[in-house]
């Protein structure tokens, strides 16, 4: 007889409740201050500070998955026939992603080996510009330090999520005056709209997980939602209130990653991440400027499309800044796919699988 999944005990539930409460308050405060991407950045900062202070916080993985699926549905709702008609112009930038991943990986590997003195396995998998969960799992299996790999990726994403919105806000990389609302009001959608959106998220996620698609929680719902919207079944987007909750969940999950980790280890990872993040962002800007000169594609969306942050996080930033979220999301999906599929294969072919083992 199959066992029912074990429900989290009271200490775990209280840690999740505390994290979400702090995340919600942080998002609310950031929203009052009119910060860019306020609900996610506020939640991330509040829970990061709490984690560093030793607060007993945690994030529920199923809740994060649910909220990521909401973002996937929202991304899919932005696919229109007009966007598909212009998708052919994306070919050069999509093709450049493989070169971008190779350049970032090599630069990060040299940085971690020469300046941080990481072992070859840890340096290799920490250097990959994406695929946090997969790089931690494969890197640990190959003999690397899973804690360092996890912390480097988590702090890189956090730094990129913090820096990019403020950089665009201050630098005017996009026309921030024309930013659209994150979604309609909660009561503006009909029951039919909610049904189509909900089924897009559920069916898309289940199918993507069945086929083991990387980032299934966002990719599957996005594809399903895009098909539903392109077919004209609905024109609705997820309500702004639910999108704000999704931002809080994503930001809280980022901050809660640091819970229970020794402060000294976090400090070292943060210092290492500052350097490699600056390096990767410089490569990102160089690729964006080069592709702008070669193709005429706007620089701002190119920076968002290539920035070494998470798919969900960068897509949210694109929506918040009024960029073409479909353009940004497709580029990040390709980047993550290349990293998840090719990075372990390249290491096995070119690396030394035994390196880094004691």
SULPE-V305524 format. One record per helix or strand. SS is the DSSP state (alpha for helix, beta for strand). FROM is the first residue (numbers start at 1). TO is the last residue. If there is no record, write none. Layout:
# SULPE-V305524
[[SS,FROM,TO] [SS,FROM,TO]]
This chain:
# SULPE-V305524
[[alpha,10,32] [alpha,38,52] [alpha,61,77] [alpha,81,114] [alpha,120,127] [alpha,132,141] [alpha,146,171] [alpha,176,178] [alpha,186,188] [alpha,191,210] [alpha,216,230] [alpha,240,256] [alpha,263,295] [alpha,299,306] [alpha,311,320] [alpha,325,350]]
